[in-house]
Amino acid sequence: MHEDLIKWFFNENGLDSDGTPPAAAIEHFQIKLFLNDSPLPDVLDDTIRKKLPGRSRAVMEESADIEAATSGAQIIKFMRRGTDMLNQQSLLHRALEFEDEIVPEILRMLKTSLNDLFVEMSARVFAICTQDISEDLIGIYDDVRSANAKSMILLALGFKAPEGAIPWIVKKYSELKSAYPNKPYCYGAYYALFEMESRFYSKSSKFSVPHSGT
């Protein structure tokens, strides 16, 4: 339906290969790691256990607290305060166990939240949860205060939105790029479109990353 638009978009827009990866790139990578059940966190965990035993103890204590959570409210508290990177997949697993409770709440909170830790973990929950929330995400987009939150909503839509949303996401890319020319917020839409190209138009769905453009 929109394959020509996707091709045009990536011919016209690329990534700065010399710059710091934007938050959307990092979150896209984290979501793909989770979906592909990557062993990378285990490798990092082994390294930290050997070289940083003090941090290892803190990670284990935090992990135990996450596993002990008994409500969505407790999970949201962890999302807001942030966790060690080695516990983020564990937190995401627990969040998905409470998704019926927390997804409506984080949709509501995202409208006004300026907490990037919360916003970015919310994007992972939205992208991976079993609920079809694409209409909800599109519906709240214009009411969201934070440009980073808008970027993360667009990223999550890359995993959730139907093919017909592609022109709308292309439009939001242009709007964010124009409104914030020196900030990377538009890349939430960029990585969403990359994911949608894979979902709708690629023969293979293997884990890959976008190439740099000009």
Secondary structure, DSSP 8 states (H G I E B T S, - for coil): --HHHHHHHHHH----TTS---HHHHHHHHHHHHHTT-SHHHHHHHHHHHH-HHHHHHHHHHHHHHHH--SHHHHHHHHHH---GGGHHHHHHHHHHTHHHHHHHHHHHHTT---HHHHHHHHHHHHHSSS--HHHHHHHGGG---HHHHHHHHHHHHHH--GGGHHHHHHHHHHHHHH-TTS-TTHHHHHHHHHHHHHHH-S-----------
